[in-house]
Amino acid sequence: MDFKSEALEILNRNDYDFKAKEIALFVIFKQSGENEIFTQTKRNFTHKEDISLSLLKARLSHTINKFIESNRLCYHKERSDKVDCHALSSDKSRNDIDSINADFFIAFDESIKDIEQEIATIESIESKQDSKIESNLQIKQLNPVKENKIKLDLLPQEPKYNLNQITLDKKTKKELLNCATLVKKQGLIYDEWGFKEIDSTTKTIINFYGKPGTGKTMSAHILASELNKKIILSNYADIESKYVGDAPKNLVAAFDLAQQSDAILFFDEADSFLGKRITNVTQSADQAINSLRSELLKLLEERSVIVIFATNLMENYDNAFNSRILRSIEFKLPSKKQRKKMIKSLIPSKLYDKGVNLDENEIEILVALSDGLSGREIKNAILNTLINVASIESNVDSIEIIPTFKDFKKAFKSINKSRGINIIKRKNNAKIARNI
């Protein structure tokens, strides 16, 4: 399919929430290849229309960049293929923009150039530079910080956990393993079965949701382990910036890092990224949040990166993001059976060797005390037991103090008490989040 046909196919899709009598598309190429799309509308768009416009821009950007690359290769092979740089939906002159009856225009930054001229310029940049390119190079030399401004404190790391280290219910475990199978079978689905003809970009967008401490982050590590991939851990604080406009660039850098290192990109507190766009923009901070979410929509549409979102507040997600999530897995608080298994497995085996011996009745009491606790809270109760006992000084050097049932019981009661306070705080935070 040529560029014009593919672009028209995108423009004519029926999943956009806006109506336009006419759309004028002007393709203007940048030498850098960073073809950032800007829009000019003749009327104010509604919230739904704005989301659809972001989707349209993402699809067009992917197609345009794909054809730029393919045409560069074609020119090296001395073929005469050209990207059609003229308006696709109008016979009007591109110099007479005001005469086009369009609801909005889509254009690219920098001046209009023939793609052939761009290629020739790139190939002869060392020996024959025109004044504009030379001027651009001088600016870059004077401002080296601008060339590589984005530096994130994100690193691909080896997964810390495997499937044997977590206690999940059967349904959640099965869904987690199905996600791994989905990725492993992408070659079969997209190449051998031809789904690439329908969607050229392999997308694996997974969502983990549930209460805090139920194993979402741990499961992201486990999925990376199952796929023999590294994982990049990120949250909103890693991406946001005090400089207006830098957060979307940070987001692009995170996706670049994941793509270059073939790592899974994990976003904790995903409701901060995937929340509903702000319709009544009153300040620059509101616009910055909307820009970040628009950029994320674009990246999810065009990048072949495995992305995992994790949230405690899935109800805050915008529908535009919900429709892009391939699999959504709920992580529930552990059942009585799971809590019993957790308590037994989280008490270190070395303590049993030293004489710690909880009978079945004592274990059942701890299981009852842990009702409503997450896996993380159960682990913390056991750790607090060990910390409390370790702080006790023995009067006899030859006697080693070890935890008893009473110590474990006291720690579990303490966790329950603090949990009641934290639940109130979380409810208040949830109310605040819903109003953001």
DRENDREN-43506 format. One line per field, with one value per residue (C-alpha): x, y, z. Coordinates in pm, 1 decimal. Layout:
REM DRENDREN-43506
x = X,... $
y = Y,... $
z = Z,... $
This chain:
REM DRENDREN-43506
x = 0.0,141.0,157.7,-152.0,-366.9,-256.5,-310.0,-656.7,-741.0,-649.9,-848.8,-1156.3,-1175.1,-1504.6,-1377.9,-1322.9,-1561.0,-1568.2,-1716.9,-1532.2,-1657.1,-1302.9,-956.7,-649.1,-327.0,0.0,313.9,620.3,931.9,1198.6,1555.0,1581.3,1289.2,1112.9,794.4,592.5,231.7,55.4,-311.5,-510.0,-886.7,-1164.9,-1378.8,-1336.4,-1326.4,-1513.0,-1332.2,-1418.4,-1317.6,-985.6,-910.1,-995.5,-772.0,-481.7,-552.6,-561.4,-232.7,-67.1,-175.6,-65.2,267.6,343.8,255.5,452.6,766.8,737.8,724.2,1009.8,1231.2,1115.1,1174.9,1521.6,1603.0,1446.0,1664.8,1977.9,1864.4,1831.0,1456.5,1230.0,962.3,843.9,634.0,340.1,385.1,65.2,-268.0,-459.1,-816.3,-825.1,-745.8,-687.6,-346.1,-141.5,-45.2,-410.6,-491.2,-772.8,-975.6,-987.3,-1314.5,-1164.1,-1252.2,-884.8,-545.0,-262.3,86.8,448.8,711.3,983.4,968.2,824.6,1090.2,1087.3,1193.6,1447.2,1616.2,1624.9,1804.5,2053.2,2121.7,2184.6,2420.5,2629.6,2615.1,2994.1,3089.1,2797.7,2589.2,2336.0,2314.9,2014.4,2168.5,2496.2,2308.0,2124.8,2451.9,2602.6,2302.1,2339.1,2709.6,2633.9,2359.3,2487.0,2249.5,1949.4,2080.6,2057.2,1853.3,1646.9,1815.9,1601.3,1691.7,1555.5,1757.7,1667.1,1717.8,1701.0,1367.4,1384.9,1113.0,997.2,668.3,765.7,801.1,442.9,110.6,-171.1,-517.1,-551.9,-735.2,-479.3,-187.4,-344.1,-406.2,-47.2,89.5,-148.7,10.4,352.1,214.5,63.9,406.0,581.5,329.1,347.0,553.7,287.0,-2.5,143.9,367.8,252.7,-117.6,-87.0,-229.6,47.4,-165.2,-434.8,-203.1,161.8,272.3,278.4,114.6,121.3,-44.1,-131.1,-301.5,-272.6,-530.1,-615.6,-554.1,-202.7,26.5,-155.6,139.2,110.4,472.7,599.2,397.8,550.9,892.9,761.2,630.9,971.3,1133.5,902.6,993.4,1368.2,1355.1,1474.2,1225.6,1217.9,1031.5,872.1,604.6,462.5,733.4,1000.5,834.5,696.7,915.9,920.8,981.3,662.8,668.1,945.1,722.8,613.7,981.1,1066.8,791.3,933.1,1278.1,1136.3,983.9,1309.3,1501.9,1260.0,1276.4,1656.1,1708.6,1417.4,1282.7,934.0,819.3,628.9,429.0,320.3,42.4,-82.5,-400.2,-177.0,-95.3,-422.9,-669.4,-943.5,-820.3,-896.6,-1171.8,-1172.9,-807.5,-745.2,-367.9,-46.6,-28.5,-362.7,-236.3,84.7,-114.3,-325.4,-12.1,145.0,-163.6,-186.1,178.2,117.2,-174.2,54.4,334.4,99.4,-30.9,302.6,563.3,624.2,699.0,556.4,388.4,244.7,32.0,-48.4,-308.7,-525.2,-775.7,-870.8,-1205.4,-1014.1,-888.9,-995.8,-1187.8,-935.0,-673.7,-908.2,-974.7,-601.3,-540.4,-509.3,-533.1,-646.4,-576.9,-733.4,-523.6,-743.3,-667.3,-551.7,-808.4,-787.7,-608.1,-360.9,-293.1,-212.6,29.9,187.8,241.5,408.9,631.8,727.5,866.8,1231.1,1332.7,1634.6,1396.7,1237.1,1589.4,1649.4,1336.5,1049.8,749.8,398.2,131.5,-174.4,-396.5,-150.6,-120.1,-500.1,-511.0,-259.1,-462.8,-773.0,-583.0,-462.4,-813.9,-830.8,-453.1,-259.6,40.7,270.4,107.6,145.0,512.6,554.5,386.4,638.4,930.9,815.7,803.9,1168.4,1272.0,1094.9,1250.1,1595.1,1586.8,1542.0,1867.9,1919.5,2049.1,2225.6,2477.6,2441.4,2066.0,1948.8,1612.6,1386.4,1033.2,738.0,371.9,298.6,548.5,385.0,37.5,137.2,283.3,-25.3,-252.5,-32.0,-52.5,-430.3,-445.5,-224.9,-413.1,-735.7,-568.8,-417.4,-753.5,-897.5,-598.0,-628.7,-999.2,-920.7,-642.0,-878.7,-1128.7,-853.5,-737.5,-1089.5,-1109.5,-777.0 $
y = 0.0,343.3,639.0,812.8,498.8,411.5,766.2,779.4,444.9,592.5,910.6,714.0,483.3,499.4,490.4,866.1,1070.8,1373.2,1464.4,1668.6,1774.8,1782.3,1708.3,1860.4,1672.5,1845.5,1638.0,1847.4,1649.8,1730.1,1623.7,1493.0,1256.6,1383.4,1475.3,1628.9,1689.8,2016.4,2087.9,2396.9,2372.8,2599.1,2524.9,2407.0,2030.3,1841.8,1607.6,1297.2,1467.6,1572.9,1212.7,1092.4,1357.6,1225.8,877.5,1003.6,1188.5,879.1,661.6,915.0,975.6,602.2,574.5,882.6,777.2,429.0,569.3,810.1,516.7,297.8,576.6,643.2,279.8,304.0,597.7,409.8,133.8,393.5,353.4,639.2,583.9,904.6,996.0,1201.7,1535.7,1691.9,1734.7,1407.2,1524.9,1847.8,1971.5,2319.7,2476.9,2418.6,2785.9,2887.1,2742.3,2985.7,2861.6,2501.8,2418.5,2188.6,2140.1,2108.6,2092.9,1855.5,1976.7,1915.4,2148.6,2311.2,2406.9,2201.4,1995.2,1715.6,1390.2,1339.4,1666.9,1562.1,1238.9,1416.8,1667.9,1394.6,1202.9,1509.8,1682.8,1674.0,1814.6,2029.5,2202.9,2466.3,2772.7,2650.5,2319.0,2491.3,2740.0,2456.5,2278.4,2596.2,2635.3,2275.4,2329.8,2642.8,2463.0,2109.3,2068.5,2095.2,1808.0,1554.9,1727.0,1437.6,1226.7,986.1,799.1,481.1,170.2,-171.3,-425.6,-799.8,-920.2,-983.3,-1247.2,-1567.9,-1755.7,-1973.4,-1669.8,-1545.5,-1677.0,-1601.0,-1744.4,-1987.4,-1741.7,-1462.0,-1700.9,-1842.4,-1493.7,-1393.1,-1697.9,-1629.6,-1285.8,-1450.6,-1691.0,-1399.9,-1235.2,-1561.6,-1629.8,-1284.7,-1420.2,-1679.5,-1433.4,-1135.3,-1302.1,-1657.3,-1584.5,-1241.1,-1011.5,-766.1,-682.5,-556.4,-385.9,-342.4,-263.2,-547.7,-413.4,-573.4,-339.3,-507.5,-364.8,-489.4,-349.5,-412.9,-295.3,-200.4,-487.9,-756.2,-845.9,-616.9,-499.1,-844.0,-995.4,-748.2,-882.8,-1238.4,-1168.0,-1026.1,-1336.8,-1566.3,-1379.2,-1358.3,-979.8,-694.2,-456.0,-75.9,44.4,386.5,603.2,950.5,1115.1,975.9,1129.8,1463.5,1772.2,2117.8,2246.3,2284.4,2053.9,1824.2,1547.7,1423.3,1419.9,1216.9,974.1,933.6,876.4,600.6,425.2,470.4,308.2,14.6,-34.5,-13.5,-254.7,-487.9,-441.7,-438.5,-87.3,-88.0,215.0,213.2,449.4,435.5,631.7,941.8,870.3,719.0,947.3,1135.7,1436.3,1776.4,1942.3,2285.1,2381.2,2677.6,2678.0,2557.8,2258.6,2132.0,2167.9,1984.7,1687.1,1673.7,1691.6,1405.4,1187.7,1270.5,1172.1,844.7,764.6,822.1,605.1,318.9,329.4,329.7,158.1,-217.6,-208.7,-439.9,-199.7,-294.4,-47.7,-97.0,94.1,96.0,327.4,178.7,357.7,680.7,556.5,739.2,519.9,605.4,413.3,135.5,43.5,-3.8,-242.1,-594.3,-777.6,-648.9,-863.5,-808.3,-874.5,-951.8,-966.7,-1318.2,-1577.1,-1769.1,-2055.5,-1816.7,-1631.4,-1959.1,-2052.8,-1705.0,-1709.0,-2049.1,-1956.7,-1610.0,-1736.0,-1812.8,-2180.5,-2090.6,-1992.1,-2335.9,-2482.7,-2268.7,-2399.0,-2174.8,-2404.7,-2272.5,-2540.5,-2553.0,-2378.3,-2086.3,-2060.9,-2048.6,-1761.8,-1564.3,-1642.9,-1502.4,-1190.4,-1138.8,-1130.2,-829.6,-786.3,-783.5,-1003.3,-707.9,-638.1,-1002.8,-991.1,-668.0,-824.4,-1109.5,-873.0,-649.5,-957.6,-1032.3,-667.9,-645.1,-969.0,-877.9,-555.4,-748.6,-797.9,-1130.7,-1134.5,-1461.6,-1459.2,-1830.8,-1809.3,-1692.1,-1519.2,-1638.6,-1529.9,-1699.3,-1718.0,-1423.9,-1208.6,-1290.7,-1232.9,-891.3,-782.2,-893.7,-701.1,-394.3,-415.8,-441.8,-130.2,78.9,-59.3,95.7,437.7,382.6,282.1,618.6,796.1,594.8,677.8,1047.3,1022.5,845.7,1130.7,1381.8,1178.6,1167.0,1545.8,1606.4 $
z = 0.0,-94.8,141.2,9.4,24.0,377.2,504.6,347.5,507.2,848.5,785.0,679.2,982.0,1168.5,1529.0,1566.3,1781.5,1554.3,1219.1,959.5,617.7,489.7,624.7,463.0,532.3,452.5,491.5,567.9,650.7,909.8,850.6,1207.8,1151.5,1463.8,1282.6,1561.0,1463.4,1537.2,1471.7,1384.3,1427.5,1311.2,1617.2,1975.4,2015.5,2286.3,2525.6,2319.0,1994.0,2144.4,2244.3,1892.4,1741.6,1952.3,1816.9,1458.5,1506.9,1653.4,1361.2,1101.4,1274.5,1271.3,901.1,801.9,988.6,837.0,483.7,548.7,644.9,355.8,104.1,238.7,172.4,-172.3,-269.1,-165.1,-402.7,-681.9,-703.3,-797.8,-531.8,-372.5,-76.5,-198.2,-23.0,-153.3,18.5,29.8,65.6,-129.8,-478.8,-340.8,-367.3,-56.0,-60.6,-36.2,305.5,384.2,86.8,214.0,388.1,656.0,1021.7,1108.0,945.7,1029.1,944.9,1032.7,1170.8,956.9,588.7,300.2,124.6,-125.1,38.6,-240.8,-153.1,213.2,127.5,-95.9,180.3,437.5,206.2,123.3,460.0,511.7,171.8,65.7,330.3,249.8,470.9,665.6,768.2,853.8,1068.9,1244.4,1315.0,1462.5,1690.8,1807.1,1880.2,2080.1,2273.0,2338.4,2635.4,2404.9,2192.2,2477.1,2741.4,2870.1,3134.6,3332.4,3648.3,3492.8,3425.0,3287.2,3565.3,3604.9,3749.8,4124.8,4153.9,3989.2,3991.2,4288.3,4516.0,4503.2,4633.5,4388.7,4341.1,4049.4,3823.1,3864.6,3816.9,3499.4,3357.0,3434.5,3251.5,2961.3,2924.3,2893.2,2631.5,2439.8,2404.6,2317.4,2039.0,1877.0,1587.4,1515.4,1548.8,1363.2,1103.6,1031.6,1078.7,917.0,1184.7,1090.5,784.0,1021.8,1272.0,1175.6,1532.5,1783.5,2097.4,2440.5,2689.4,3018.6,3325.2,3684.1,3925.6,4287.3,4640.7,4757.6,4849.5,4649.9,4424.5,4120.3,4111.3,4205.6,3919.6,3673.6,3776.0,3737.8,3386.6,3292.1,3438.3,3238.8,2918.5,2995.9,2971.9,3188.4,3346.6,3379.3,3688.5,3658.2,3815.3,3765.4,3976.0,3741.5,3436.1,3554.8,3529.5,3680.7,3326.6,3122.2,2822.0,2943.8,3084.8,2737.3,2634.0,2943.3,2850.9,2499.7,2651.8,2874.0,2572.8,2379.8,2664.5,2679.6,2303.5,2285.9,2575.9,2483.4,2835.7,2983.6,3077.7,3408.5,3524.7,3887.9,4003.0,3644.9,3721.1,3721.9,3355.8,3236.6,3413.8,3234.8,3042.4,3191.6,2987.5,3153.5,3125.0,3354.0,3401.0,3239.1,3475.7,3339.4,2984.2,3077.4,3211.8,2895.6,2678.2,2872.1,2827.8,2456.9,2413.9,2596.3,2362.7,2067.9,2207.9,2291.9,1935.6,1753.6,1974.7,1995.8,2367.9,2634.5,2878.2,3216.6,3411.0,3779.1,3977.0,4287.2,4115.8,3780.4,3790.5,3718.9,3379.8,3065.6,2818.4,2548.0,2746.9,2857.8,2494.4,2432.3,2721.8,2583.7,2916.7,3255.3,3562.6,3903.5,4213.9,4513.2,4883.0,4978.6,5084.3,5412.7,5237.9,5073.2,5399.7,5575.2,5299.0,5310.9,5688.0,5675.1,5381.0,5510.1,5841.5,5748.6,5754.8,5972.0,6252.7,6241.6,6266.4,6576.6,6749.5,6640.3,6628.7,6573.9,6600.3,6373.1,6627.0,6657.9,6279.2,6253.1,6505.1,6294.9,5982.6,6154.0,6264.0,5905.2,5759.5,5524.9,5514.4,5188.2,5122.1,5184.8,5521.5,5625.8,5531.8,5729.1,6034.8,6032.6,5973.5,6260.7,6482.6,6406.9,6455.7,6792.5,6920.3,6787.1,6991.3,7318.2,7508.0,7680.5,8039.4,7970.6,7685.2,7617.4,7559.3,7217.6,7216.3,6933.8,6835.8,7001.1,6907.7,7142.0,6948.4,6613.8,6758.1,6894.7,6558.6,6363.0,6602.9,6562.9,6181.7,6205.4,6421.1,6190.1,5889.1,6016.8,6020.4,5674.1,5525.3,5628.9,5472.5,5148.3,5120.6,5159.6,4900.2,4660.1,4694.6,4618.9,4315.7,4173.5,4190.5,4015.6 $
